[in-house]
């Protein structure tokens, strides 16, 4: 994905993870750490999702440090229903 920092294979810091992401629109591709709740499985992410509250299940990569020093997660794919 363009603009995404790929995970470092020698480290376990930045990984592909299941998460619930709080976003106003599903058109965004990166999220600050405060908007991401990492969970253990796709089932758990989908059961915690609440679209009416703008919380969506996703597969994300991260965290990665931005040039501004923030920790970011990057969208790999949305889980469940299509937008």
Phi, psi and omega in degrees: 000133180295134178088354181265136175278120183291150178299145178277117182294341181272359184224158177252015182290304181260116184223169171276127185220155172276145183203165168248126186244131175267115180215146177292324179222147180279014179275348179284150182243351176220150188220142176288157184303327181292344180262001187241127173249108180284135179232174186276336187211165176295323179299316180295318179298315182291327180286334178271348180295145179215083184305326179294340176254011178063036175246117187238143177283138182206163169253123185234160175245131178154187001278152174235146180273128179280171178294340177271359178091003178276151174271127184237151170244144180247139179291129170263309174195152173280145178256152177085220184296150174287150180296000000 
